[in-house]
Amino acid sequence: MTSTPIDLYLIDPPAFPHRVDIDPDELLALRLSIQTIGQLQPILVKRVGQRFEVIFGHRRYLAQRANFATTIDCVIEDNPTPDRDATTQLVENFERVDRPQWKKHARSRTHYTRSTETPENSRR
């Protein structure tokens, strides 16, 4: 996978983030890590019109915004689908070693319903 720097102002957070409870101390630690050693892994985004939306890497995206970065390293998903986006988010979060088991299971229960939702029909 080839990463590309993309302007942060062109990227939106995920419509259905699997991480809704981001610990401010963990985010600060990530910000400091990125400031010190750089962004080790690109985020995954998809095109939405003329903009991009985060598929995974939401915390890295937030950390870079908080660091007042102008760009972030991204991989652009070529064939996004709602089910693939949700699966990718779920797998990426399961891979995190610091994620408590109960949070992994709580998020997996919402996978199937969120994978077919769109921002428009989820607000009804």
C-alpha positions as CSV (number, residue, x, y, z in Angstrom):
1,M,0.0,0.0,0.0
2,T,1.3,3.4,-0.9
3,S,0.4,6.3,1.4
4,T,-0.2,9.8,0.3
5,P,-0.2,13.0,2.4
6,I,-3.6,14.6,2.2
7,D,-4.6,18.0,3.6
8,L,-6.4,17.5,6.9
9,Y,-9.0,20.1,6.1
10,L,-10.2,17.8,3.3
11,I,-10.8,14.8,5.6
12,D,-13.9,14.2,7.7
13,P,-14.1,11.9,10.7
14,P,-15.9,8.6,10.2
15,A,-19.7,8.8,9.9
16,F,-19.9,5.7,12.3
17,P,-16.8,5.6,14.5
18,H,-16.2,2.4,16.4
19,R,-14.3,4.5,18.9
20,V,-16.8,6.8,20.5
21,D,-15.1,6.9,23.9
22,I,-11.6,8.3,23.2
23,D,-9.7,8.8,26.4
24,P,-8.2,12.4,26.5
25,D,-5.0,11.1,28.2
26,E,-4.5,8.4,25.5
27,L,-5.0,11.0,22.8
28,L,-2.5,13.3,24.4
29,A,0.0,10.4,24.6
30,L,-0.6,9.7,20.9
31,R,-0.1,13.4,20.0
32,L,3.2,13.4,21.8
33,S,4.3,10.2,20.2
34,I,3.5,11.6,16.7
35,Q,5.3,14.8,17.6
36,T,8.4,12.8,18.7
37,I,8.7,10.0,16.3
38,G,6.2,10.8,13.5
39,Q,3.1,9.0,12.2
40,L,4.1,5.3,12.0
41,Q,1.0,4.0,10.2
42,P,-1.1,5.8,7.6
43,I,-4.9,6.2,8.1
44,L,-7.3,4.6,5.6
45,V,-9.8,7.0,3.9
46,K,-12.4,6.9,1.2
47,R,-13.4,9.5,-1.2
48,V,-16.8,11.2,-0.6
49,G,-17.3,13.7,-3.4
50,Q,-14.4,16.1,-3.3
51,R,-13.5,15.2,0.3
52,F,-12.4,12.1,2.2
53,E,-13.8,10.3,5.2
54,V,-11.7,8.3,7.7
55,I,-12.4,4.5,7.6
56,F,-9.7,3.7,10.2
57,G,-7.2,5.8,12.0
58,H,-9.7,8.0,13.8
59,R,-7.4,8.6,16.8
60,R,-4.4,9.4,14.6
61,Y,-6.6,11.8,12.6
62,L,-7.7,13.6,15.8
63,A,-4.1,13.6,17.2
64,Q,-2.8,15.2,14.0
65,R,-5.6,17.8,14.1
66,A,-4.8,18.6,17.7
67,N,-1.1,18.9,16.7
68,F,-2.1,21.6,14.1
69,A,-0.6,19.4,11.3
70,T,-1.6,20.4,7.8
71,T,-1.4,17.0,6.3
72,I,-1.7,13.3,7.3
73,D,-0.4,10.2,5.6
74,C,-3.3,8.3,4.1
75,V,-4.1,5.2,2.1
76,I,-7.1,5.8,-0.2
77,E,-9.6,2.9,-0.3
78,D,-10.4,2.1,-4.0
79,N,-13.6,0.1,-3.5
80,P,-15.3,1.2,-0.3
81,T,-18.7,-0.3,0.7
82,P,-20.5,0.2,4.0
83,D,-19.9,-3.5,4.9
84,R,-16.3,-3.4,4.1
85,D,-15.8,-0.1,5.9
86,A,-17.4,-1.5,9.1
87,T,-15.4,-4.7,8.9
88,T,-12.2,-2.8,8.4
89,Q,-12.9,-0.6,11.4
90,L,-13.8,-3.6,13.5
91,V,-10.6,-5.5,12.6
92,E,-8.4,-2.5,13.1
93,N,-9.8,-2.0,16.6
94,F,-9.5,-5.7,17.4
95,E,-5.8,-5.5,16.6
96,R,-5.1,-2.9,19.2
97,V,-3.6,-4.6,22.2
98,D,-4.7,-2.0,24.7
99,R,-8.3,-2.3,23.9
100,P,-10.3,-4.0,26.7
101,Q,-12.1,-7.2,25.7
102,W,-15.6,-5.8,26.8
103,K,-15.2,-2.9,24.4
104,K,-14.2,-5.2,21.5
105,H,-17.4,-7.3,22.1
106,A,-19.6,-4.2,22.5
107,R,-18.4,-2.8,19.2
108,S,-18.8,-6.1,17.3
109,R,-22.5,-6.3,18.2
110,T,-23.1,-3.1,16.3
111,H,-21.1,-4.1,13.3
112,Y,-23.9,-5.6,11.2
113,T,-26.4,-2.9,11.8
114,R,-24.0,-0.1,11.2
115,S,-22.5,-1.7,8.1
116,T,-25.7,-1.1,6.2
117,E,-26.6,2.3,7.7
118,T,-25.9,5.5,5.9
119,P,-25.7,8.9,7.7
120,E,-29.1,9.8,6.2
121,N,-31.1,6.8,7.4
122,S,-29.4,6.5,10.8
123,R,-30.8,9.8,12.0
124,R,-34.4,8.9,11.5
